[in-house]
Amino acid sequence: MSARTISWEGFTGRWAGQPRAPPTLAGINRTGFYSKKNPNGTVREGPYQHLAEDFVRRLEALHEAGTLPDLRDAQIARLKAEIDALRERAARQSEAIEKLSEFKILALSRIAAQHEEIIRQRSPQAASGTPTGARLAAVPRGGQTIGSCS
């Protein structure tokens, strides 16, 4: 087996948005990083155990230097940002619902006004005093006809 090397540049830990873990970067199986127990109880090192030890050493150095934030603090910051985004989204949706409710009320009132106007136009007019049928019968007949009606 040949030893593989991993480029550690840019590796700052494992959480959302960060580079992947060293076994993935090296293109090897994660189980190769850890020691195994033989059936007789003896422990044998994994083929890439030296990489795991190097990874742990570098990760501890980053923690001690303070360049690697605590994973809980990073998660808390991520969740707070997510909550803020959700609150903004809820406010936008509430505003849209309010505008749509106003539009609905306006549309219903216009429909009601149009309905009232249609009813008014269909009903006999009180000023004429004659029913609609009588007004239609009062159309003058005789005169010149248009078409083939005889």
Solvent accessible surface area in square Angstrom, and as a share of the most:
residue,aa,sasa,rsa
1,M,199,0.89
2,S,91,0.59
3,A,79,0.61
4,R,102,0.37
5,T,126,0.73
6,I,16,0.08
7,S,83,0.53
8,W,32,0.11
9,E,161,0.72
10,G,55,0.53
11,F,15,0.06
12,T,52,0.30
13,G,4,0.04
14,R,148,0.54
15,W,63,0.22
16,A,76,0.59
17,G,84,0.81
18,Q,63,0.28
19,P,51,0.32
20,R,153,0.56
21,A,29,0.22
22,P,1,0.01
23,P,9,0.05
24,T,67,0.39
25,L,82,0.41
26,A,16,0.13
27,G,57,0.55
28,I,22,0.11
29,N,106,0.54
30,R,157,0.57
31,T,72,0.42
32,G,7,0.07
33,F,5,0.02
34,Y,116,0.44
35,S,52,0.34
36,K,62,0.26
37,K,160,0.68
38,N,43,0.22
39,P,148,0.93
40,N,124,0.63
41,G,49,0.47
42,T,73,0.42
43,V,96,0.55
44,R,122,0.44
45,E,122,0.55
46,G,6,0.06
47,P,59,0.37
48,Y,29,0.11
49,Q,32,0.14
50,H,87,0.39
51,L,11,0.06
52,A,11,0.09
53,E,98,0.44
54,D,31,0.16
55,F,41,0.17
56,V,74,0.42
57,R,144,0.53
58,R,99,0.36
59,L,44,0.22
60,E,96,0.43
61,A,53,0.41
62,L,51,0.25
63,H,89,0.40
64,E,153,0.69
65,A,73,0.57
66,G,59,0.56
67,T,91,0.53
68,L,10,0.05
69,P,64,0.40
70,D,55,0.28
71,L,89,0.44
72,R,172,0.63
73,D,83,0.43
74,A,21,0.16
75,Q,89,0.40
76,I,90,0.45
77,A,60,0.47
78,R,110,0.40
79,L,73,0.36
80,K,129,0.55
81,A,63,0.49
82,E,83,0.37
83,I,80,0.41
84,D,76,0.39
85,A,57,0.44
86,L,91,0.45
87,R,163,0.59
88,E,104,0.47
89,R,125,0.46
90,A,58,0.45
91,A,62,0.48
92,R,150,0.55
93,Q,90,0.40
94,S,66,0.42
95,E,101,0.45
96,A,48,0.37
97,I,113,0.57
98,E,107,0.48
99,K,125,0.53
100,L,119,0.59
101,S,51,0.33
102,E,106,0.48
103,F,132,0.55
104,K,127,0.54
105,I,121,0.62
106,L,85,0.42
107,A,31,0.24
108,L,101,0.50
109,S,59,0.38
110,R,142,0.52
111,I,105,0.53
112,A,56,0.43
113,A,63,0.49
114,Q,113,0.50
115,H,100,0.44
116,E,113,0.51
117,E,70,0.31
118,I,81,0.41
119,I,81,0.41
120,R,139,0.51
121,Q,119,0.53
122,R,186,0.68
123,S,49,0.32
124,P,83,0.52
125,Q,107,0.48
126,A,104,0.81
127,A,104,0.81
128,S,56,0.36
129,G,68,0.66
130,T,63,0.37
131,P,85,0.54
132,T,61,0.35
133,G,50,0.48
134,A,47,0.36
135,R,94,0.34
136,L,122,0.60
137,A,74,0.57
138,A,78,0.61
139,V,84,0.48
140,P,120,0.76
141,R,204,0.75
142,G,60,0.58
143,G,77,0.74
144,Q,176,0.78
145,T,92,0.54
146,I,166,0.84
147,G,65,0.62
148,S,113,0.73
149,C,102,0.61
150,S,161,1.04
